[in-house]
Amino acid sequence: MRSYFSVFALVLVGLPSFAQETSSVRYLANEGVLVTHNDTSILIDPLFQNSYNTYQMVPDDVRDAIFAGKGEFAGVDAVFVSHHHGDHFSAVDMLRLLRSQTNTKLYAPVQAVAAMREISTPDDESSFDRITGLDLEYGDLPVQIETANLLIEAAYIPHSGWPTARTEIQNISFRITLADNSTVLHMGDADARIVHFEADEEYWKERTIDLALPPYWFFSSDDGVEILEARMDVRYTIGVHAPAELSNRASIPDEYTGTELFTQPGEGRRFVGSQ
């Protein structure tokens, strides 16, 4: 069985080279990704334990490499959690990661942080010193956090199913700029309705998004397509959260023809930053 790293290397070798510095994104599973630009790297929704019998899981060897900080997972600057659902986040796994990778920071909704607190011990206090909990509600203005090599912007967009389902879940859409170069948008399980983006039109337009990672259902919704194509300045889009059955390209419905989806754990892309 080929390793995750071998599969990804094959994908990258086949991609065109660019004169500019390039960034890379690696698909872990479901909505989990590793994004890298030079020496700056981030993980988004990388550790979870529930597939709900629908979604793909991060391969065991990849999980082991994340916890150990090996290979491309060495020196990860920050981890981001979009929301507290079992196919995006595991409190047990996240505490384990922070215990083993003592320089990595975590940015997550306070619901996820509270779940980690419930299972923590006094020895975990140093880990919590590296956690930023985001307590956003519907209608709140986006927040901005700057570190030495990351510009982090977080906006609350309701979980899909709004306004009748999952309204209690804090779903955070992260717009992250790495090393003043590449900007990535990870939307979590955002609801694909224009109304959520109308109140902060300037925010969504003010920065070019080099890579958008919306949940795949944005591609099958008129509102979702308009959000990505007209409400934001997006250069490159790849859908995530595709069910495991779509890993067979022949099974992808016609409505997704012409779109790009991550469906194979280990696949990756290079992209060029514009900031």
C-alpha positions in Angstrom: 0.0 0.0 0.0 1.4 3.4 -1.0 2.0 5.9 1.7 0.2 9.2 1.9 3.4 11.0 1.2 4.1 9.1 -2.0 0.7 9.7 -3.4 0.9 13.4 -2.7 4.4 13.6 -4.3 3.1 12.0 -7.4 0.3 14.6 -7.6 2.7 17.5 -7.2 5.2 16.3 -9.7 2.5 16.3 -12.4 1.6 20.0 -11.8 3.0 22.9 -13.7 5.8 25.0 -12.2 5.5 28.7 -11.7 8.0 31.5 -11.7 6.4 32.9 -8.5 6.7 31.3 -5.1 3.9 28.7 -4.7 1.9 27.5 -1.8 0.5 24.0 -1.5 -2.6 22.4 -0.1 -2.8 18.7 0.9 -6.1 17.0 1.4 -6.3 14.8 4.6 -10.0 13.7 4.4 -13.5 15.3 4.7 -12.6 19.0 5.3 -9.1 18.4 6.7 -6.2 20.1 4.9 -2.6 21.0 5.4 -1.7 24.4 3.8 2.0 25.4 3.4 3.9 28.4 2.2 7.7 28.1 2.6 8.3 27.7 6.3 4.7 28.5 7.3 2.1 25.8 7.6 -1.3 25.3 9.1 -3.8 22.5 9.6 -7.5 22.9 9.4 -10.0 20.3 10.7 -7.3 17.7 10.7 -8.3 15.4 13.6 -11.7 13.7 14.0 -13.0 10.3 14.8 -16.4 9.9 13.3 -17.2 9.3 9.7 -21.0 9.0 10.3 -20.7 6.1 7.8 -20.6 8.7 5.1 -17.2 10.5 5.0 -13.6 9.4 4.6 -11.3 9.3 7.6 -7.7 10.5 7.8 -5.4 7.5 7.1 -3.8 6.1 10.3 -0.2 6.8 9.0 -1.1 10.4 8.4 -2.6 10.8 11.9 0.5 9.3 13.3 2.7 11.8 11.4 0.5 14.7 12.5 0.9 13.8 16.2 4.6 13.1 15.8 5.3 16.3 13.8 7.1 14.3 11.1 7.7 15.1 7.5 5.5 17.8 6.1 3.8 18.0 9.5 6.9 19.2 11.3 6.7 22.7 12.7 3.1 23.4 12.1 2.4 26.9 13.2 -1.3 26.7 14.0 -4.3 24.4 13.9 -7.8 25.7 13.1 -11.1 24.0 14.0 -14.2 25.2 12.1 -16.8 23.7 14.4 -17.5 21.0 17.1 -18.8 18.1 15.1 -17.4 14.6 15.2 -16.4 14.6 11.5 -14.3 17.7 12.0 -13.0 17.7 15.6 -12.0 15.4 18.4 -11.2 16.9 21.8 -9.1 13.9 22.7 -7.1 14.1 19.5 -6.6 17.8 19.8 -5.3 17.7 23.3 -3.0 14.9 22.3 -1.6 17.1 19.5 -1.0 20.1 21.7 0.7 18.0 24.3 3.1 16.6 21.7 3.6 19.7 19.6 4.4 22.3 22.2 4.9 25.2 19.7 1.7 24.8 17.8 -1.3 27.1 18.5 -5.0 26.4 18.2 -7.8 28.6 17.0 -11.3 27.1 17.6 -14.9 28.0 18.6 -15.4 28.1 22.3 -17.7 25.1 22.0 -14.7 23.0 20.9 -12.4 24.5 23.6 -15.0 23.7 26.3 -15.0 20.1 25.1 -11.3 20.0 25.6 -11.5 21.5 29.0 -13.9 18.8 30.1 -11.3 16.1 29.6 -8.2 18.0 30.5 -5.9 17.6 33.5 -3.9 20.2 35.4 -0.9 19.3 33.3 -2.7 20.6 30.2 -2.6 24.3 31.3 0.4 25.1 29.2 -1.6 23.7 26.2 -4.5 26.0 26.9 -2.1 29.0 27.0 -1.8 28.4 23.2 -5.5 28.2 22.5 -7.6 31.1 21.2 -11.3 30.4 21.7 -13.6 32.3 19.3 -17.0 33.1 20.8 -18.9 34.3 17.7 -22.7 34.4 17.1 -24.8 35.1 14.1 -24.6 38.7 13.2 -21.3 39.4 14.9 -18.7 41.3 13.0 -15.7 39.2 11.8 -12.6 39.3 14.0 -9.0 39.6 13.1 -5.9 38.3 14.8 -2.3 38.9 13.6 0.7 36.8 14.5 4.3 36.9 13.2 3.5 35.0 10.0 -0.3 34.6 9.9 -3.2 37.0 9.4 -6.3 35.3 10.8 -9.8 36.5 10.0 -12.8 34.6 11.4 -16.5 35.1 10.5 -19.5 33.3 11.8 -21.5 31.6 9.1 -24.3 29.3 10.2 -24.0 25.6 9.8 -25.9 24.1 6.8 -29.5 23.5 7.7 -30.1 27.0 8.9 -32.6 28.3 10.0 -34.3 25.1 11.2 -31.4 22.7 12.0 -28.0 22.9 13.8 -28.5 26.5 14.7 -26.7 25.8 18.1 -23.4 25.0 16.4 -20.8 27.7 16.2 -19.5 27.4 12.6 -16.5 29.6 11.8 -15.3 30.5 8.4 -11.5 31.2 8.6 -9.8 33.4 6.1 -6.0 33.0 6.7 -3.1 34.7 5.0 0.2 32.9 5.3 3.5 34.8 5.4 1.9 37.9 3.7 1.5 35.9 0.6 -1.3 33.3 0.2 -4.8 33.7 1.4 -7.0 30.6 2.0 -10.7 30.5 2.9 -12.0 27.5 4.8 -15.7 27.7 5.3 -16.4 24.7 7.6 -20.0 23.5 7.0 -21.3 26.9 6.0 -24.9 27.3 4.9 -25.0 28.3 1.2 -27.4 31.3 1.4 -26.5 34.8 0.2 -28.2 36.4 3.2 -25.3 35.4 5.5 -22.9 37.3 3.4 -24.9 40.5 2.7 -24.3 42.2 6.1 -20.5 42.1 5.7 -20.2 42.7 1.9 -17.0 44.8 2.3 -15.3 42.2 4.4 -15.9 39.5 1.9 -14.6 41.7 -1.0 -11.7 43.4 0.7 -9.1 40.6 0.2 -8.4 38.3 -2.7 -8.8 34.7 -1.8 -6.2 32.6 -3.5 -7.8 29.3 -2.6 -11.3 28.8 -1.4 -12.3 25.5 0.2 -16.1 25.6 0.4 -18.2 22.5 1.3 -19.2 20.8 -2.0 -22.9 21.7 -1.7 -22.0 25.3 -2.6 -21.5 24.1 -6.2 -25.1 22.7 -6.5 -26.8 25.9 -5.1 -27.4 29.0 -7.1 -26.7 31.1 -4.0 -23.5 29.1 -3.3 -22.2 29.7 -6.8 -23.0 33.4 -6.6 -21.3 33.7 -3.2 -18.1 32.2 -4.6 -18.2 34.0 -8.0 -19.7 37.4 -7.3 -19.7 38.0 -3.5 -16.0 37.2 -3.1 -12.8 37.7 -5.1 -11.7 34.1 -5.4 -8.9 32.9 -7.7 -9.1 29.1 -7.2 -11.8 26.9 -5.7 -11.8 23.3 -4.5 -14.8 21.7 -2.9 -14.4 19.7 0.3 -16.6 17.5 2.5 -17.5 15.2 -0.4 -19.0 11.9 0.7 -16.8 8.8 0.4 -18.9 7.5 -2.4 -17.6 10.3 -4.6 -14.1 9.1 -4.3 -15.0 7.1 -7.4 -15.0 9.8 -10.1 -17.6 7.8 -12.1 -20.1 8.3 -9.3 -19.9 12.1 -9.2 -23.3 13.5 -10.2 -23.6 15.6 -13.3 -24.4 18.7 -11.3 -20.7 18.8 -10.2 -19.3 18.5 -13.7 -16.8 21.3 -14.3 -16.1 21.8 -10.6 -13.1 20.6 -8.7 -13.5 18.4 -5.6 -11.0 16.9 -3.2 -12.1 13.2 -3.0 -8.8 11.3 -2.4 -6.9 11.6 0.9 -3.4 12.5 0.0 -4.1 14.5 -3.2 -2.8 18.0 -3.4 -2.5 21.2 -5.4 -0.1 24.1 -5.7 -1.3 27.6 -6.0 0.1 31.1 -6.2 -0.4 33.8 -3.6 -1.5 37.3 -4.6 -1.1 39.4 -1.5 
